[in-house]
Amino acid sequence: MLSDMMLDGILTPGDIDPLNRRRRIGHKRSTTSMIAFLSENEIVKQKILNLGFNSETIDELNSVKIMQAKELSKDTMNNLGKMINYN
């Protein structure tokens, strides 16, 4: 049925695949995973450093706010609600 709709011109490949994933078939993707280490305290920071990784403690971070996923979701929804009320 889907192929018939495409043959009749009712549907295009873009209708079925709006992200154009079909064009990436066979292409090698290079992905790089990035991980940030956040140490609970200086002792943990030193242990991580001894393993060859840099990290920072919460006290060393000035412009970053650390939140649990549940808190982040709630904060995001509250801010989104404020933005909608302004419009």
Number of C-alpha atoms within 10 A of each C-alpha: 6 10 11 10 11 14 11 10 9 11 14 14 10 11 11 11 11 10 9 12 9 11 9 9 8 7 7 7 7 5 6 6 4 5 6 9 12 17 19 13 12 13 10 15 18 16 14 17 13 10 8 9 12 15 19 19 14 14 10 11 11 7 6 8 8 11 10 7 9 9 11 13 12 11 13 12 12 11 12 11 11 11 10 8 8 6 5
